[in-house]
Amino acid sequence: MDNRLKLPVGIEDFEEIRKEGFYYIDKTKLIEQLLMNWGKVNLFTRPRRFGKTLNMSMFKSFFEIGTDKSVFDELYISRNKKLCNEHMGKYPVIFLSLKGVDGLTFDIALKRITTTMKNEARRHYYLKDSGKLVNEERMQYEQLLLGQMDDVADSIRLLSELLCKHYGKKVIILIDEYDVPLDKAFSNGYYDEMSELIRGLLGQALKTNDFLQFAILTGCLRVSKESIFTGINNFKVLSIMDTRFDEQFGFTDEEVKQILTDYGLSSYFGEIKEWYDGYRFGNADVYCPWDVVNYIDLLCADSKALPQDFWSNSSGNTIVRRFIDKANVQTKAEIEKLIAGESIEKDVLQELTYNEIDKSIENLWSVLLTTGYLTQNGRTTSGKYLLKIPNREIRNLFSRQIKEWFSDVSRSDGKVLEELCGAFVNKEPEKIEKIFGDYLWNTISIRDTAVAKEKKENFYHGILLGLLGYKSTWRMMSNAESGTGYSDILVEVGENRTGIAIELKYAEGGDMDAACAEALQQIEEKDYIARLKQDGMQNFIKYGIACFKKNCKVIRILMKFSMRFMYRRIIK
């Protein structure tokens, strides 16, 4: 395997991948599809990390005058000789990425847009001495170079005009991640100013531009046409719902199988499918390419490496937390169904302004779909979409966010938490059961039928650990080695030298008594209080806790008898 190609982890430049010997999954059919069916303005909306930037870089390499045509050798598009002869290397191209346009204030963001324009103008430095331009036009170009244009909103249109006059050819405009500045502006409180600027930039470049051949834009959200794309005719929106181009963003089953074969990792197909597949764009089922490439790269270094949350950890996930914070009783029930692997029916709004996102939780469902936290699983006869969590990675994300939310909510309820912690020390299993059960009923629990029993137990384990963490003077140990095994939770209460051993079980089928019995037996047989004795505790309390959906049962061990033990509830 020493001669295998390098994996393009984090590389989004098409020519670099092709020239520097990186592995490339051929998506050049997208060029053919676009040219056979294109509009004046084409918007592709896909979640982050699904290859939007790489495909835009591919467009630039194909269409731009002076391109190195060899980078397309042996790729799909090279077989269409007629199309290549007609379009390859035939157009001036403006390529702008707005993914880096952010800032805490509008002025900072404006400077970054100006810098982006300066950099793209510098890429066409030959215009400075172009004999096809008059002096005034060359002065306008120098203003672009210096970032001193009188009207930033006109900068894209102006550069296209200068390029068109220099080459005598209309211009292709590529704008990657057009909605990032709007997203950042919405988060930082200057949305109105930024939306006005973006509306001006796009309006002048795409609507009133006689020098435009066609334009391609990408983004996560389809921002309302009325707010940003006002008056633009022949405007094609190619969203995750559209069957056109559905396989060109993300990896298909066959593509994943091929890359695994090429790297001698075919046995990992099942794991990769479980963790990173499940997205449905149009009629195509696709994997997140960022996840697949990163995990294969990890496996090449360590064949025992476990799957990780690559996509969900690559940027902030505030949208999920915002969604959970807004959840009402019905929404909580729907979230539980999703995490359990089920689908829910929802109307989907494909056009939203950022100002509308927080107005209704129904709008947030649509945003979760378009940004990749949910996917669609078909439609009902009434036209509603069936939404589901796509894979294990995103399910883990929802569970993690719920745990964090649960901890934040619970910390604010000091009186109840004091009672809960006191009940553990005072040997009050019924009180523990009541308070812990109330927390489960009043928040979001996990009833995940799609994972192993121990994974379900981990959720309840994490919740209880967070609740007990309220007592800052207590020493808490999770999955600590003790006796002949690893105890779920060990607690050391220093003021009275009390040690508490807690074992949690998920009650498969709802048999709470059997699950509690199993937990108590494990505490005894594996001698989980051994660690507590070593640490100087003198009083010992042992609890078995069974959980099922939103219900729990708590039992305490009372005594040992003839190498066996008996247990019952303490009844005051």
ROBADO-633260 format. One line per field, with one value per residue (C-alpha): residue in one letter; x, y, z; residue number from 1. Coordinates in steps of 0.1 Angstrom, whole numbers, always signed. Layout:
N
code	(A;...)
east	(X;...)
north	(Y;...)
up	(Z;...)
pos	(NUM;...)
This chain:
572
code	(M;D;N;R;L;K;L;P;V;G;I;E;D;F;E;E;I;R;K;E;G;F;Y;Y;I;D;K;T;K;L;I;E;Q;L;L;M;N;W;G;K;V;N;L;F;T;R;P;R;R;F;G;K;T;L;N;M;S;M;F;K;S;F;F;E;I;G;T;D;K;S;V;F;D;E;L;Y;I;S;R;N;K;K;L;C;N;E;H;M;G;K;Y;P;V;I;F;L;S;L;K;G;V;D;G;L;T;F;D;I;A;L;K;R;I;T;T;T;M;K;N;E;A;R;R;H;Y;Y;L;K;D;S;G;K;L;V;N;E;E;R;M;Q;Y;E;Q;L;L;L;G;Q;M;D;D;V;A;D;S;I;R;L;L;S;E;L;L;C;K;H;Y;G;K;K;V;I;I;L;I;D;E;Y;D;V;P;L;D;K;A;F;S;N;G;Y;Y;D;E;M;S;E;L;I;R;G;L;L;G;Q;A;L;K;T;N;D;F;L;Q;F;A;I;L;T;G;C;L;R;V;S;K;E;S;I;F;T;G;I;N;N;F;K;V;L;S;I;M;D;T;R;F;D;E;Q;F;G;F;T;D;E;E;V;K;Q;I;L;T;D;Y;G;L;S;S;Y;F;G;E;I;K;E;W;Y;D;G;Y;R;F;G;N;A;D;V;Y;C;P;W;D;V;V;N;Y;I;D;L;L;C;A;D;S;K;A;L;P;Q;D;F;W;S;N;S;S;G;N;T;I;V;R;R;F;I;D;K;A;N;V;Q;T;K;A;E;I;E;K;L;I;A;G;E;S;I;E;K;D;V;L;Q;E;L;T;Y;N;E;I;D;K;S;I;E;N;L;W;S;V;L;L;T;T;G;Y;L;T;Q;N;G;R;T;T;S;G;K;Y;L;L;K;I;P;N;R;E;I;R;N;L;F;S;R;Q;I;K;E;W;F;S;D;V;S;R;S;D;G;K;V;L;E;E;L;C;G;A;F;V;N;K;E;P;E;K;I;E;K;I;F;G;D;Y;L;W;N;T;I;S;I;R;D;T;A;V;A;K;E;K;K;E;N;F;Y;H;G;I;L;L;G;L;L;G;Y;K;S;T;W;R;M;M;S;N;A;E;S;G;T;G;Y;S;D;I;L;V;E;V;G;E;N;R;T;G;I;A;I;E;L;K;Y;A;E;G;G;D;M;D;A;A;C;A;E;A;L;Q;Q;I;E;E;K;D;Y;I;A;R;L;K;Q;D;G;M;Q;N;F;I;K;Y;G;I;A;C;F;K;K;N;C;K;V;I;R;I;L;M;K;F;S;M;R;F;M;Y;R;R;I;I;K)
east	(+0;+30;+20;-16;-26;-27;-61;-72;-80;-92;-80;-106;-86;-93;-60;-40;-57;-52;-16;-2;-13;-43;-72;-102;-137;-148;-176;-170;-203;-217;-201;-219;-252;-249;-242;-270;-295;-284;-300;-286;-281;-278;-279;-268;-278;-261;-250;-214;-186;-204;-179;-194;-161;-143;-169;-168;-130;-136;-159;-132;-105;-128;-142;-114;-93;-57;-67;-45;-67;-46;-61;-93;-75;-92;-121;-157;-160;-130;-151;-175;-152;-178;-186;-150;-140;-169;-165;-133;-110;-133;-144;-131;-140;-146;-143;-153;-155;-174;-169;-143;-165;-174;-168;-183;-193;-205;-174;-151;-172;-172;-134;-133;-156;-134;-103;-119;-126;-91;-76;-98;-89;-52;-57;-64;-34;-30;-59;-36;-18;-46;-46;-84;-92;-93;-75;-106;-113;-77;-80;-112;-93;-66;-92;-104;-68;-64;-99;-108;-139;-165;-193;-184;-218;-208;-174;-183;-202;-173;-147;-169;-172;-134;-128;-154;-138;-103;-113;-143;-162;-189;-179;-188;-193;-187;-197;-191;-209;-229;-249;-221;-219;-257;-254;-226;-244;-275;-255;-238;-266;-260;-282;-300;-268;-253;-284;-286;-249;-254;-286;-266;-237;-258;-284;-258;-237;-265;-295;-284;-251;-248;-214;-226;-226;-240;-234;-232;-237;-235;-247;-264;-296;-319;-324;-358;-357;-376;-350;-317;-324;-351;-358;-333;-348;-340;-330;-326;-325;-311;-317;-313;-349;-340;-334;-311;-274;-284;-253;-227;-224;-215;-204;-226;-225;-204;-179;-174;-169;-144;-123;-123;-112;-84;-71;-76;-103;-134;-142;-150;-179;-206;-192;-188;-224;-238;-219;-218;-244;-281;-284;-310;-305;-333;-335;-299;-286;-252;-225;-208;-175;-157;-164;-155;-122;-112;-121;-102;-72;-74;-77;-46;-26;-44;-65;-81;-93;-129;-153;-154;-178;-158;-186;-204;-171;-158;-178;-204;-237;-256;-287;-293;-290;-312;-338;-337;-340;-372;-387;-422;-438;-447;-413;-396;-416;-407;-370;-372;-388;-360;-333;-350;-346;-381;-394;-417;-439;-433;-440;-407;-402;-374;-373;-366;-349;-326;-350;-377;-356;-364;-400;-413;-399;-415;-390;-362;-372;-366;-332;-322;-330;-312;-281;-276;-288;-318;-326;-357;-371;-398;-431;-466;-497;-505;-471;-454;-418;-407;-377;-352;-317;-294;-268;-251;-228;-257;-276;-246;-246;-283;-277;-247;-265;-295;-272;-256;-290;-302;-272;-278;-315;-309;-281;-306;-328;-306;-333;-345;-309;-301;-330;-318;-283;-295;-318;-287;-270;-301;-309;-342;-346;-383;-373;-345;-368;-394;-369;-349;-380;-395;-364;-367;-404;-400;-370;-359;-349;-332;-350;-326;-336;-310;-279;-267;-280;-248;-252;-287;-273;-246;-272;-289;-255;-244;-276;-274;-237;-245;-272;-250;-222;-243;-225;-191;-177;-184;-158;-174;-159;-174;-165;-138;-119;-131;-130;-130;-147;-156;-184;-208;-207;-188;-195;-174;-190;-161;-180;-194;-170;-199;-192;-220;-219;-245;-250;-274;-291;-314;-345;-350;-387;-396;-388;-375;-374;-351;-328;-325;-317;-290;-275;-274;-260;-232;-223;-220;-203;-177;-172;-176;-172;-135;-123;-144;-128;-93;-101;-111;-148;-165;-202;-214;-246;-254;-281;-293;-312;-332;-342;-367;-376;-387;-391;-368;-368;-343;-336;-310;-292;-300;-279;-261;-272;-255;-234;-266;-283;-317;-331;-363;-374;-369;-404;-404)
north	(+0;+23;+36;+45;+81;+106;+115;+151;+159;+195;+202;+220;+231;+210;+216;+209;+175;+166;+178;+168;+132;+132;+107;+122;+108;+120;+145;+161;+148;+178;+200;+182;+182;+220;+228;+207;+223;+256;+289;+324;+321;+286;+282;+249;+245;+217;+212;+222;+197;+181;+192;+225;+244;+216;+215;+253;+250;+223;+247;+274;+250;+239;+271;+297;+309;+296;+265;+234;+210;+180;+181;+166;+138;+104;+120;+116;+150;+144;+118;+145;+159;+182;+199;+202;+218;+243;+253;+242;+272;+296;+321;+347;+336;+354;+331;+344;+325;+343;+316;+337;+368;+372;+396;+409;+442;+452;+473;+443;+421;+448;+449;+412;+414;+442;+421;+392;+414;+428;+392;+382;+414;+407;+373;+392;+416;+416;+440;+467;+470;+458;+476;+468;+491;+529;+549;+554;+517;+509;+534;+517;+484;+499;+510;+474;+463;+489;+482;+518;+513;+540;+514;+480;+467;+473;+456;+422;+437;+462;+434;+414;+444;+449;+412;+411;+441;+426;+391;+400;+372;+372;+362;+333;+343;+317;+327;+300;+301;+332;+329;+328;+366;+366;+339;+357;+390;+374;+359;+392;+417;+435;+414;+444;+461;+429;+418;+452;+448;+413;+423;+450;+428;+401;+423;+443;+413;+389;+410;+441;+428;+427;+411;+379;+345;+327;+324;+296;+301;+277;+279;+260;+280;+290;+326;+341;+353;+384;+394;+388;+378;+404;+407;+381;+363;+327;+319;+281;+268;+233;+223;+190;+182;+185;+153;+171;+168;+147;+125;+152;+164;+137;+101;+73;+37;+26;+55;+46;+9;+18;+41;+14;-12;+11;+15;-22;-13;-29;-46;-12;-5;-14;+9;+38;+33;+33;+64;+86;+75;+83;+117;+118;+145;+142;+105;+98;+83;+99;+99;+130;+131;+149;+121;+93;+108;+117;+82;+64;+87;+77;+40;+42;+52;+29;+0;-2;+34;+39;+62;+98;+128;+145;+166;+176;+187;+207;+238;+252;+235;+263;+256;+223;+240;+268;+243;+223;+255;+263;+228;+225;+193;+182;+190;+171;+140;+144;+147;+115;+98;+110;+98;+65;+61;+70;+96;+126;+144;+181;+209;+222;+258;+260;+298;+317;+349;+347;+370;+343;+314;+321;+332;+297;+263;+250;+272;+256;+221;+234;+248;+215;+198;+221;+223;+185;+178;+160;+144;+136;+101;+107;+125;+117;+118;+152;+166;+167;+155;+126;+138;+117;+118;+105;+85;+76;+107;+131;+110;+113;+151;+154;+132;+153;+186;+173;+162;+197;+213;+190;+199;+236;+233;+212;+235;+263;+242;+241;+232;+201;+190;+194;+171;+146;+144;+143;+113;+93;+99;+94;+61;+72;+53;+63;+100;+94;+76;+105;+133;+116;+104;+139;+152;+126;+133;+171;+171;+150;+114;+90;+59;+49;+15;+17;+13;-13;-15;-1;+30;+36;+31;+57;+84;+79;+75;+109;+126;+113;+121;+156;+160;+146;+170;+197;+188;+204;+189;+154;+133;+117;+88;+76;+41;+38;+6;-10;-46;-68;-44;-9;+7;+31;+58;+60;+89;+98;+121;+134;+150;+117;+93;+78;+59;+53;+28;+33;+8;+18;-6;-1;-22;-39;-45;-24;-51;-27;-52;-75;-47;-35;-70;-73;-40;-49;-84;-68;-44;-74;-99;-74;-58;-22;-7;-19;+14;+33;+12;+19;+56;+56;+55;+38;+38;+22;+26;+6;+15;-3;+20;+8;+32;+27;+56;+83;+60;+48;+26;+27;-1;-2;-33;-39;-69;-100;-135;-169;-155;-140;-107;-95;-61;-42;-5;+15;+25;+53)
up	(+0;-1;-35;-26;-32;-4;+12;+6;+43;+44;+8;-13;-43;-73;-91;-60;-56;-92;-95;-61;-62;-39;-41;-60;-63;-97;-96;-130;-143;-125;-152;-179;-160;-154;-190;-203;-179;-165;-156;-156;-118;-102;-64;-48;-12;+8;+44;+53;+45;+16;-11;-22;-22;-40;-67;-72;-75;-101;-121;-120;-133;-161;-174;-168;-197;-194;-174;-173;-192;-182;-147;-163;-180;-174;-156;-167;-183;-206;-225;-237;-263;-279;-246;-236;-269;-266;-230;-214;-208;-227;-201;-177;-142;-109;-80;-45;-13;+15;+41;+59;+61;+97;+126;+157;+140;+105;+99;+105;+82;+56;+57;+51;+21;+8;+13;-5;-35;-34;-35;-64;-83;-77;-93;-125;-122;-160;-161;-147;-181;-204;-237;-240;-211;-212;-185;-164;-164;-154;-125;-114;-114;-92;-68;-66;-60;-31;-17;-22;-45;-40;-40;-25;-37;-73;-70;-85;-114;-121;-121;-145;-168;-169;-176;-203;-221;-218;-232;-253;-235;-209;-174;-152;-116;-88;-52;-26;+8;-1;+32;+57;+61;+67;+93;+112;+110;+124;+153;+161;+157;+124;+101;+85;+74;+60;+42;+25;+14;+1;-17;-34;-43;-58;-73;-93;-102;-111;-121;-139;-153;-191;-188;-171;-189;-159;-122;-97;-59;-30;+6;+34;+34;+7;+19;+8;-27;-17;+8;-11;-47;-55;-92;-104;-134;-145;-110;-103;-68;-66;-30;-11;-23;-60;-79;-103;-93;-63;-64;-70;-34;-10;-16;-28;-16;-46;-42;-5;-14;-40;-18;+9;-16;-28;+7;+17;+43;+28;+61;+76;+52;+78;+104;+80;+67;+103;+113;+82;+57;+58;+40;+13;-14;-40;-48;-38;-5;+3;+29;+44;+25;+53;+77;+53;+43;+79;+92;+64;+70;+107;+98;+76;+106;+131;+120;+154;+154;+163;+144;+156;+153;+126;+111;+142;+159;+129;+138;+163;+167;+182;+160;+178;+212;+202;+190;+222;+243;+224;+227;+242;+254;+219;+205;+232;+224;+187;+196;+215;+185;+163;+186;+188;+151;+141;+116;+122;+98;+91;+67;+53;+44;+18;+18;+51;+61;+91;+110;+106;+120;+156;+152;+153;+163;+130;+111;+131;+118;+83;+92;+109;+76;+53;+74;+77;+113;+99;+66;+46;+43;+17;+18;+30;+8;+23;+11;+45;+47;+69;+88;+107;+121;+93;+112;+145;+144;+144;+169;+193;+187;+197;+228;+238;+234;+254;+282;+283;+282;+310;+332;+326;+335;+366;+380;+383;+406;+437;+462;+444;+437;+474;+482;+456;+469;+505;+496;+485;+518;+539;+523;+507;+474;+470;+472;+447;+424;+426;+420;+393;+376;+376;+359;+332;+326;+325;+301;+271;+276;+253;+242;+215;+201;+174;+197;+221;+257;+271;+250;+264;+299;+292;+286;+320;+336;+323;+334;+370;+372;+362;+388;+416;+405;+421;+454;+448;+481;+471;+452;+421;+402;+369;+356;+382;+387;+419;+432;+401;+377;+369;+389;+371;+398;+431;+455;+485;+511;+532;+561;+574;+555;+536;+503;+478;+450;+421;+393;+364;+340;+311;+315;+282;+277;+308;+334;+361;+389;+369;+359;+395;+406;+380;+391;+428;+420;+400;+429;+453;+430;+418;+452;+440;+475;+475;+462;+487;+516;+502;+503;+540;+538;+568;+559;+527;+507;+475;+449;+419;+394;+364;+337;+308;+285;+310;+340;+367;+397;+427;+451;+479;+492;+529;+540;+529;+538;+530;+502;+487;+493;+498;+489;+493;+494;+525;+537;+562)
pos	(1;2;3;4;5;6;7;8;9;10;11;12;13;14;15;16;17;18;19;20;21;22;23;24;25;26;27;28;29;30;31;32;33;34;35;36;37;38;39;40;41;42;43;44;45;46;47;48;49;50;51;52;53;54;55;56;57;58;59;60;61;62;63;64;65;66;67;68;69;70;71;72;73;74;75;76;77;78;79;80;81;82;83;84;85;86;87;88;89;90;91;92;93;94;95;96;97;98;99;100;101;102;103;104;105;106;107;108;109;110;111;112;113;114;115;116;117;118;119;120;121;122;123;124;125;126;127;128;129;130;131;132;133;134;135;136;137;138;139;140;141;142;143;144;145;146;147;148;149;150;151;152;153;154;155;156;157;158;159;160;161;162;163;164;165;166;167;168;169;170;171;172;173;174;175;176;177;178;179;180;181;182;183;184;185;186;187;188;189;190;191;192;193;194;195;196;197;198;199;200;201;202;203;204;205;206;207;208;209;210;211;212;213;214;215;216;217;218;219;220;221;222;223;224;225;226;227;228;229;230;231;232;233;234;235;236;237;238;239;240;241;242;243;244;245;246;247;248;249;250;251;252;253;254;255;256;257;258;259;260;261;262;263;264;265;266;267;268;269;270;271;272;273;274;275;276;277;278;279;280;281;282;283;284;285;286;287;288;289;290;291;292;293;294;295;296;297;298;299;300;301;302;303;304;305;306;307;308;309;310;311;312;313;314;315;316;317;318;319;320;321;322;323;324;325;326;327;328;329;330;331;332;333;334;335;336;337;338;339;340;341;342;343;344;345;346;347;348;349;350;351;352;353;354;355;356;357;358;359;360;361;362;363;364;365;366;367;368;369;370;371;372;373;374;375;376;377;378;379;380;381;382;383;384;385;386;387;388;389;390;391;392;393;394;395;396;397;398;399;400;401;402;403;404;405;406;407;408;409;410;411;412;413;414;415;416;417;418;419;420;421;422;423;424;425;426;427;428;429;430;431;432;433;434;435;436;437;438;439;440;441;442;443;444;445;446;447;448;449;450;451;452;453;454;455;456;457;458;459;460;461;462;463;464;465;466;467;468;469;470;471;472;473;474;475;476;477;478;479;480;481;482;483;484;485;486;487;488;489;490;491;492;493;494;495;496;497;498;499;500;501;502;503;504;505;506;507;508;509;510;511;512;513;514;515;516;517;518;519;520;521;522;523;524;525;526;527;528;529;530;531;532;533;534;535;536;537;538;539;540;541;542;543;544;545;546;547;548;549;550;551;552;553;554;555;556;557;558;559;560;561;562;563;564;565;566;567;568;569;570;571;572)
